[in-house]
Amino acid sequence: MTKSPIIPVSVNNNLEMSGWFDIKKMPIDTNHSLHESYDYIDNSVEIIHDLIDQEKINPDKIFLGGFSQGASLSLQAGLKYKYKLGGIIVLSGWLIDSSMKNHNDTPIFIGHGTKDDIVKYENSKVSYDLLKYKTSLISFKSYENMKHSVSVKERYDVIDWINKY
């Protein structure tokens, strides 16, 4: 597990805080999530890629995952990594860029609460709808009435999903 760098975050009056990339507007909704410019994202993706490259195991045994901003970074880094990974776990995140490397066989798990008021649920639905045409190894789970959090049920679903791979 790694920790995000300290960066100025626009939505918090440019206060320096822990973050993988800049967020300019809240809540995150589908009207801007794919059209937003995310400062620092390329640097953060490079950090994740470097961490993977330093590991002494095959990348197809490595799972990237996160919640909210960390989920979006995991998805971005995983889709752009040069090799197939064990999987990508996206909990209450959103798709930043739908471009991928040539492989389309990295499994992806997307989970999101239907009542999320920080990262709107529709973001995950749009992410799934865009990615399902690029990979057949994608799972999408909705969690009724869950806000911006991770439930016990979602954790068990992730464990079950990982055990498939």
Stockholm file with secondary structure:
# STOCKHOLM 1.0

chainA/1-165         MTKSPIIPVSVNNNLEMSGWFDIKKMPIDTNHSLHESYDYIDNSVEIIHDLIDQEKINPDKIFLGGFSQGASLSLQAGLKYKYKLGGIIVLSGWLIDSSMKNHNDTPIFIGHGTKDDIVKYENSKVSYDLLKYKTSLISFKSYENMKHSVSVKERYDVIDWINKY
#=GR chainA/1-165 SS CCCCCEEEEGGGTTEEEECSSCCCSSSBCTTTTTTCCCTTHHHHHHHHHHHHHHCSSCGGGCEEEEETHHHHHHHHHHHHCSSCCSEEEEESCCCSCCCCCSCCCCCEEEEEETTCTTBTHHHHHHHHHHHTTTCSCEEEEEETTCCSSCCHHHHHHHHHHHHHC
#=GC SS_cons         CCCCCEEEEGGGTTEEEECSSCCCSSSBCTTTTTTCCCTTHHHHHHHHHHHHHHCSSCGGGCEEEEETHHHHHHHHHHHHCSSCCSEEEEESCCCSCCCCCSCCCCCEEEEEETTCTTBTHHHHHHHHHHHTTTCSCEEEEEETTCCSSCCHHHHHHHHHHHHHC
//
